[in-house]
Amino acid sequence: MNEYTGRGYFMDFGKVKCLIGEGIASVILDFPSNLNAFDETLTADLIAALDYAEKNEAVNAIVLTSSGRAFSAGGDIGFMYDGIKNNKINIRRLVRLVSDLSIKIKKLPKPVIASIRGAAAGAGFNTALLCDFIIAADNAKFIQAFVNIGLVPDTAGAYLLAKSVGVHKATDLIMTGRVVTAKEAKDLGIVYQVTTEEELEQETMKFARKMANGPTVAYGLMKDLLYKTDFKDFEDYLNWEVEYQVACSHTDHHIKCVLDFMEKRKTN
């Protein structure tokens, strides 16, 4: 569906919405009842929305944001639970999809700005990391939550963090799964700007307009140069990531963590 609103053209991709105006595509994760968790549908919808924004000549910059109180809770544990209960553990397709999403964002020839409020956990954290800039509300919390259910980071998390903050700090965040505040994320160089929650949208759009009015072709070529120099092995890494995540998904530790979480038991 493509309809005009007072703020621009609105596109509905299902669990993801897209609003286009002023040279900016606002791509919105819109499944707040499940805290915008990444299941196969939301991930595929997000790839479709980003593909549309990339090909749309009226779009010079992209804002990735969300509806509801969280950016994203990460992977859909309910999906994992159903697979375990039905004896059909098949996480490969979802992990391959988030790998495709990772490549899509890193190769987009337009600036991509993540606008984060509330929790950005697991794949939500890493999807934000894939963007060129992160603008965060002061209530944003970044969590590499994978360890809490016996998984490795997906959506390129280990790769991106090691490059962003160094191996030792990446190890800290990945292996402890601790909460990183917006202020700490800014200090680490992960977040570009911290605002109040009330000013998040205004500050994000102000920066997005600056990018949209900049040298679009040069931005795209800058991103291509950075990809060629710093991400040469990115797609090989993502192939390893898929295999490691599939292996973890069959461990007793992961299965017990998911069952305990969904059945509201304390995990020992």
PABA-419713 format. One record per residue (C-alpha): x, y, z. Coordinates in steps of 0.2 Angstrom, whole numbers, plus 5000, padded with zeros to 4 digits. Layout:
<rs>
XYZ
...
</rs>
This chain:
<rs>
500050005000
500750174995
499750325002
500150505005
500050575023
500450755029
502250695033
502550605016
502150435007
501750295018
502150115014
501549955024
502749805023
501849715037
502849715053
503849855046
503250025040
504050155029
503750345028
504550445015
504750635015
506050765014
507250645005
507250535020
506450355022
505950325040
505950135041
504950085057
505049915066
503149905070
502749745080
502749825098
501649685105
503149575104
504449715107
504949715089
505749545091
506649475075
505649325068
505749275050
504249385045
504949545053
506649515046
506049485029
504949635030
506449745035
507449685021
506049725009
505849905016
507649935015
507749874997
506349984993
507150135001
508850094992
507950094975
506850244978
507750394969
506750514981
507750444996
509450505000
509550455019
508750315029
508150315047
507950155056
506750165071
505350085080
503650095088
503350055106
504450065121
505849965114
506949965099
506949775098
507049635111
508149535099
507749365093
506049295095
506149175109
504349115106
504949055089
506348955097
505148885110
503948825097
505348735088
505948655104
504248595109
503848525092
505448445091
505848545075
507348655080
507748745064
508548915068
509648915052
508349005041
508149145053
510049165056
510349165037
508949295035
509849415048
511449375039
510649445023
510049595033
511749625039
512449625021
511049735016
511349875028
513249875027
513149885008
511750015007
512450164996
511450285007
511750345025
510850235038
510450315055
509750205069
508650305081
508550205098
507450215113
507250085126
508049915125
509049865110
509549685114
510349545104
509949565086
509149735090
510849795097
511849725082
510549795069
510949965076
512849935075
512649895057
512050075054
513150215050
512650315065
511650285081
510750425089
510050355106
508850425119
509550435137
508450285142
509250175128
510050005134
511149905123
511249715128
512149575119
510849455126
511349295117
512449225131
510849225142
510049085131
511648995126
511949065109
513349165100
513049335094
512149345077
511749485065
513649515064
513849565082
515549495087
516249555071
515549735073
515949755091
517749695089
518049825075
517049955085
517749935103
519249815102
519349635106
519449645125
517949755127
516949655114
517349505124
516649585140
515049635131
514749475123
515249355137
514349445151
512849505142
512849655153
511749815150
512649955142
511850125145
511750255131
513050355140
514350215141
513950175122
514350355118
515950345128
516350185119
516150265102
514650155098
513350295099
513550455089
512350565099
511350545115
509750655118
508250655129
506850535124
505750685121
507050755109
507550595100
506450605085
506750795082
508650765084
508650615073
507750705059
508850855060
510350745057
509450645044
509050805034
510850855035
511350685027
509950695014
510550865008
512350805007
513350734993
512350574990
513450494977
515050534988
514250455003
513850294994
515650284987
516350325005
515350175011
515950064997
517750115001
517550075019
516749905015
518149865003
519449905016
518749855032
517449715028
518349605015
517949445025
516249505031
515249385021
516449235025
516149285044
514349275042
514349105035
515349045050
514149135061
512649035054
513448875057
514048915075
512248975079
511448815073
512648715083
512248815099
510348795096
510548605098
511448615115
510548565131
511048735139
510148835125
508648725126
508448725145
508648915145
507248945132
506148825141
506448905158
506149075151
504549035142
503848935156
504349065169
505648955179
507249025186
508748965176
510148895186
</rs>
